[in-house]
Amino acid sequence: MKAGRYGVLTVAASVALLSGCGGAESSGAGPEPAEPTTAETTTETASETTPASNDLILDVPIGDRRIHVTCFGPEQEGVPTVLFESGGGAPSDAWDRVVDIMAPTRRVCSYDRAGVGASPPAPEARRTNKDLVADLEATLAGAGIEGPFVMVSWSIGVLPLTVFTDAHRADVAGVVLVDPRPPQVSARFLAALPPKRKGEPEAVRAWRDDDLGTFEHDPSQNPEHLDIVASYAEVNALLDPPEPFFGDLPLVLLSASGTPAAAWGDLPPALRKEFDRIHSEEQHALVAESTNGRYELVSPSGHAIPDEQPQAVVDAIESVLSAIT
């Protein structure tokens, strides 16, 4: 794969939990993709440009725009395809190092959501998970990519993964959540901050007004036009029933040991400790959404586990595949 740079949604510290970490270069050495096709190019024409007959490098038309999708590796009867969902603002090449390891033996697919990487932005000024999933459904249909899938998300990618799973339960065979941003975290962070006062630390003001305020409430602040607060609400509604949302699906959650230290910035020590506690509790709550879930701490690693510790991601995916097949 081509080496790629992680997308960045905001300059504030909380970006570490919402998207990829800026400046982290991928260093995979797999097959070099062909140049993206245009929106008018047919699937058949795009396929002719791929470096191997099994590989798909497509720009799937969706109305007047397109979604860029790639698949590599052999298709095997009875073995699910691995489908990657990137973090907020991060292109599909955020998974390059993982794909490079897996493609020789597994079918792996990833795509650029609208407004990211090789996929032009959607026309809507405000989108939610339901719009992202509608794009994914059209992309899979247009590219002829069929389930079942092992769904693998990174960071805020857990949100569309959850909505897709709800709509396509028969097609989701297993789940891997890579340092996910749980949908309850922001509300709990905001509640943990002290009342606004003059002379408060700048880091506290920035978290309240910028990271948990303008950034999450204003879709124009991110390239996907995602209404983050509304998207959290969509997923919270799905996770609210008492029964585990993922049922007995094999699920592995990878948590980065370095995420809190990188994300909380210059918050006072007591708040950093409280944010650590909230973050850990909410990630464990996601694991409990499956009766067959497992939590693993990846150390050493920052939030960019797919780039920093790709083998940990591969091992988690393989363990889910083993539980299925």
C-alpha positions as CSV (number, residue, x, y, z in Angstrom):
1,M,0.0,0.0,0.0
2,K,1.0,3.6,-0.3
3,A,2.3,5.2,2.9
4,G,-0.4,7.5,4.2
5,R,-0.8,10.3,6.7
6,Y,-3.5,10.1,9.4
7,G,-6.3,12.6,9.2
8,V,-6.7,15.3,11.8
9,L,-10.0,16.9,12.8
10,T,-9.0,19.5,15.3
11,V,-5.9,21.0,16.7
12,A,-7.0,20.5,20.3
13,A,-5.8,17.6,22.4
14,S,-9.0,15.6,22.1
15,V,-8.3,14.9,18.5
16,A,-6.3,11.9,19.7
17,L,-9.6,10.2,20.6
18,L,-11.6,11.3,17.6
19,S,-9.3,10.7,14.7
20,G,-5.8,9.7,13.7
21,C,-2.8,11.3,15.2
22,G,-1.4,13.8,12.8
23,G,2.0,13.1,11.3
24,A,2.0,9.3,11.9
25,E,3.3,7.8,8.7
26,S,2.3,4.4,7.5
27,S,5.2,2.3,6.3
28,G,3.6,-0.7,4.6
29,A,5.2,-2.4,1.6
30,G,2.3,-4.2,-0.1
31,P,1.1,-3.9,-3.7
32,E,0.9,-0.3,-5.0
33,P,-2.7,0.7,-5.8
34,A,-3.6,2.2,-9.2
35,E,-4.5,5.9,-9.3
36,P,-8.1,6.5,-8.3
37,T,-10.6,6.4,-11.1
38,T,-13.2,9.1,-11.8
39,A,-16.8,9.0,-10.7
40,E,-17.9,8.2,-14.2
41,T,-15.6,5.2,-14.5
42,T,-17.5,1.9,-14.4
43,T,-16.6,-0.8,-11.9
44,E,-15.4,-3.0,-14.8
45,T,-13.1,-0.4,-16.1
46,A,-11.7,0.4,-12.7
47,S,-11.1,-3.3,-12.1
48,E,-8.9,-3.6,-15.2
49,T,-6.4,-1.2,-13.6
50,T,-5.8,-3.3,-10.6
51,P,-2.4,-4.9,-10.1
52,A,-3.8,-8.4,-9.5
53,S,-7.0,-10.1,-10.5
54,N,-8.1,-10.6,-6.9
55,D,-7.6,-6.9,-6.0
56,L,-10.3,-4.3,-6.3
57,I,-9.4,-0.6,-6.4
58,L,-12.6,1.2,-7.2
59,D,-14.4,4.6,-7.2
60,V,-18.0,3.6,-6.7
61,P,-20.5,6.2,-8.1
62,I,-23.1,7.4,-5.5
63,G,-25.2,10.0,-7.3
64,D,-22.9,12.8,-8.4
65,R,-20.0,11.8,-6.2
66,R,-18.0,8.6,-5.5
67,I,-16.6,6.6,-2.7
68,H,-13.1,5.1,-3.0
69,V,-12.8,1.5,-1.9
70,T,-10.1,-1.1,-2.0
71,C,-10.0,-4.9,-1.4
72,F,-6.9,-7.1,-1.3
73,G,-6.2,-10.7,-0.6
74,P,-7.8,-14.1,-1.5
75,E,-11.5,-14.8,-1.1
76,Q,-12.0,-18.0,0.8
77,E,-15.2,-19.9,1.1
78,G,-16.6,-19.8,4.6
79,V,-14.2,-17.1,5.8
80,P,-15.5,-13.6,6.4
81,T,-14.1,-10.6,4.7
82,V,-12.3,-8.1,7.0
83,L,-13.9,-4.7,6.6
84,F,-12.1,-1.7,8.1
85,E,-13.8,1.5,9.4
86,S,-11.4,4.4,9.9
87,G,-11.3,7.0,12.7
88,G,-12.8,10.4,12.2
89,G,-11.2,12.3,9.3
90,A,-8.7,9.4,8.7
91,P,-8.4,7.9,5.2
92,S,-8.4,4.2,4.5
93,D,-4.7,4.1,4.3
94,A,-4.6,4.5,8.0
95,W,-4.9,0.7,8.0
96,D,-2.0,0.2,5.5
97,R,0.4,-1.6,7.9
98,V,-2.4,-4.0,9.0
99,V,-3.5,-4.6,5.5
100,D,0.1,-5.3,4.4
101,I,0.4,-8.1,7.0
102,M,-3.0,-9.7,6.3
103,A,-3.5,-9.4,2.5
104,P,-1.4,-12.4,1.6
105,T,-3.8,-14.7,3.4
106,R,-7.1,-12.8,4.2
107,R,-9.6,-10.8,2.2
108,V,-9.4,-7.2,3.5
109,C,-11.4,-4.2,2.4
110,S,-11.3,-0.5,3.4
111,Y,-12.8,2.7,2.0
112,D,-12.6,6.5,2.3
113,R,-15.7,8.0,3.8
114,A,-17.1,11.1,2.0
115,G,-14.8,14.1,2.4
116,V,-11.8,12.0,3.3
117,G,-8.9,10.7,1.2
118,A,-9.9,10.0,-2.4
119,S,-13.7,10.4,-1.7
120,P,-15.1,13.9,-2.4
121,P,-17.3,15.4,0.3
122,A,-21.0,14.9,0.4
123,P,-23.2,17.9,-0.3
124,E,-25.0,17.9,3.0
125,A,-23.9,20.4,5.6
126,R,-24.8,18.0,8.4
127,R,-24.5,14.2,8.4
128,T,-24.8,11.5,11.0
129,N,-23.9,7.8,11.3
130,K,-27.0,6.9,9.3
131,D,-25.7,8.9,6.3
132,L,-22.2,7.2,6.6
133,V,-23.8,3.8,6.7
134,A,-26.0,4.6,3.7
135,D,-22.8,5.4,1.8
136,L,-21.2,2.2,2.9
137,E,-24.2,0.1,1.9
138,A,-24.1,1.7,-1.6
139,T,-20.4,1.2,-1.8
140,L,-20.5,-2.5,-1.0
141,A,-23.4,-3.0,-3.4
142,G,-21.7,-1.1,-6.2
143,A,-18.4,-2.9,-5.7
144,G,-20.0,-6.3,-5.4
145,I,-18.5,-6.8,-1.9
146,E,-20.6,-9.3,0.1
147,G,-20.6,-10.4,3.7
148,P,-20.2,-11.9,6.1
149,F,-17.7,-9.4,7.6
150,V,-15.5,-9.1,10.5
151,M,-16.0,-5.4,11.2
152,V,-12.9,-3.5,12.5
153,S,-13.1,0.1,13.6
154,W,-10.7,2.6,15.0
155,S,-11.5,5.5,17.3
156,I,-14.8,7.2,16.4
157,G,-15.3,4.6,13.7
158,V,-17.1,2.6,16.3
159,L,-20.1,4.8,15.7
160,P,-20.9,3.8,12.1
161,L,-19.7,0.3,12.8
162,T,-22.5,0.0,15.5
163,V,-25.2,1.4,13.2
164,F,-24.1,-0.8,10.3
165,T,-24.2,-3.9,12.6
166,D,-27.7,-3.0,13.8
167,A,-28.9,-2.8,10.1
168,H,-27.0,-5.9,8.9
169,R,-26.8,-8.4,11.8
170,A,-26.8,-11.4,9.4
171,D,-23.7,-10.0,7.7
172,V,-21.6,-9.2,10.8
173,A,-19.8,-12.3,12.1
174,G,-17.3,-10.6,14.5
175,V,-16.1,-7.2,15.7
176,V,-12.7,-5.7,16.6
177,L,-12.7,-2.2,18.2
178,V,-9.4,-0.5,18.1
179,D,-9.1,2.1,20.9
180,P,-12.7,3.2,20.4
181,R,-14.2,6.5,21.4
182,P,-17.3,5.3,23.4
183,P,-20.4,7.4,22.8
184,Q,-20.9,8.3,26.4
185,V,-17.4,9.6,27.0
186,S,-17.9,13.2,26.0
187,A,-21.0,13.8,28.1
188,R,-19.2,12.3,31.1
189,F,-16.1,14.4,30.5
190,L,-18.2,17.5,30.3
191,A,-20.0,16.7,33.6
192,A,-16.6,16.1,35.3
193,L,-15.3,19.6,34.4
194,P,-15.7,22.2,37.2
195,P,-18.1,25.2,36.7
196,K,-16.8,27.9,34.5
197,R,-14.9,30.6,36.4
198,K,-12.5,33.5,35.7
199,G,-8.8,32.5,35.8
200,E,-9.5,28.8,35.2
201,P,-6.7,26.8,33.5
202,E,-6.7,27.3,29.8
203,A,-6.8,23.5,29.3
204,V,-10.1,23.3,31.2
205,R,-11.6,26.1,29.2
206,A,-10.4,24.6,25.9
207,W,-12.0,21.2,26.7
208,R,-15.3,22.7,27.7
209,D,-15.6,25.4,25.0
210,D,-13.6,23.9,22.1
211,D,-13.3,20.2,22.2
212,L,-16.6,19.3,23.9
213,G,-18.3,22.4,22.7
214,T,-17.8,23.9,19.2
215,F,-15.9,21.0,17.7
216,E,-18.5,18.3,18.6
217,H,-21.5,20.5,18.0
218,D,-20.5,22.2,14.7
219,P,-20.3,19.8,11.7
220,S,-18.3,22.3,9.7
221,Q,-15.4,21.7,12.0
222,N,-14.6,18.3,10.4
223,P,-14.2,17.2,6.8
224,E,-17.0,14.7,6.9
225,H,-19.6,17.2,8.1
226,L,-20.4,14.8,10.9
227,D,-22.7,16.0,13.6
228,I,-20.8,14.3,16.4
229,V,-23.3,14.9,19.2
230,A,-26.2,13.6,17.1
231,S,-24.1,10.6,16.1
232,Y,-23.3,9.8,19.7
233,A,-27.1,9.9,20.4
234,E,-27.8,7.5,17.6
235,V,-25.4,4.9,19.0
236,N,-26.4,5.5,22.7
237,A,-30.0,4.7,21.7
238,L,-28.9,1.3,20.2
239,L,-26.8,0.5,23.3
240,D,-29.4,1.4,25.8
241,P,-31.5,-1.8,25.9
242,P,-30.5,-4.1,28.8
243,E,-29.4,-7.0,26.5
244,P,-25.9,-6.9,25.0
245,F,-26.1,-5.1,21.7
246,F,-23.6,-7.4,19.9
247,G,-25.1,-10.5,21.4
248,D,-22.7,-13.4,21.4
249,L,-20.5,-12.1,18.5
250,P,-16.8,-12.6,19.1
251,L,-15.5,-9.1,20.0
252,V,-12.1,-7.8,20.9
253,L,-11.4,-4.3,22.2
254,L,-7.8,-3.0,22.0
255,S,-7.1,-0.1,24.3
256,A,-4.0,2.0,23.9
257,S,-1.9,2.4,27.0
258,G,-0.7,5.8,25.9
259,T,-4.1,7.3,24.8
260,P,-4.9,9.1,28.1
261,A,-1.5,10.7,28.5
262,A,-1.6,12.0,24.9
263,A,-5.2,13.2,24.9
264,W,-5.8,15.0,28.2
265,G,-3.0,17.6,27.6
266,D,-2.4,20.1,30.4
267,L,-5.5,19.3,32.4
268,P,-4.9,19.4,36.2
269,P,-3.8,16.1,37.7
270,A,-7.2,15.4,39.4
271,L,-9.1,15.9,36.1
272,R,-6.6,13.8,34.2
273,K,-7.2,11.0,36.7
274,E,-11.0,11.3,36.4
275,F,-10.8,11.3,32.6
276,D,-8.7,8.2,32.7
277,R,-11.3,6.5,34.9
278,I,-14.2,7.5,32.7
279,H,-12.4,6.5,29.5
280,S,-11.6,3.0,30.9
281,E,-15.1,2.5,32.3
282,E,-16.7,3.3,29.0
283,Q,-14.4,1.1,27.0
284,H,-15.1,-1.8,29.3
285,A,-18.8,-1.1,28.9
286,L,-18.4,-1.6,25.2
287,V,-16.8,-5.0,25.8
288,A,-19.8,-5.9,27.9
289,E,-22.0,-5.3,24.9
290,S,-21.0,-8.8,23.8
291,T,-21.3,-12.0,25.9
292,N,-18.1,-13.1,24.0
293,G,-16.1,-9.9,24.4
294,R,-12.5,-9.4,25.5
295,Y,-10.5,-6.3,26.5
296,E,-6.8,-6.1,25.7
297,L,-4.4,-3.3,26.7
298,V,-1.8,-2.6,23.9
299,S,1.4,-1.4,25.4
300,P,3.4,0.5,24.4
301,S,1.1,2.4,22.0
302,G,-0.6,5.7,21.5
303,H,-4.0,6.1,20.0
304,A,-2.7,5.2,16.5
305,I,-2.5,1.5,17.2
306,P,-2.9,0.5,13.5
307,D,0.3,2.3,12.7
308,E,2.2,1.8,16.0
309,Q,1.3,-1.8,16.7
310,P,-0.2,-3.3,13.6
311,Q,0.5,-6.9,14.7
312,A,-1.7,-6.4,17.7
313,V,-4.6,-5.5,15.4
314,V,-3.8,-8.5,13.2
315,D,-3.7,-10.8,16.2
316,A,-7.1,-9.5,17.4
317,I,-8.7,-10.0,14.0
318,E,-7.2,-13.5,13.7
319,S,-8.6,-14.5,17.1
320,V,-12.0,-13.4,16.0
321,L,-11.7,-15.3,12.7
322,S,-10.6,-18.4,14.6
323,A,-13.7,-18.1,16.9
324,I,-15.9,-18.0,13.8
325,T,-14.3,-20.5,11.5
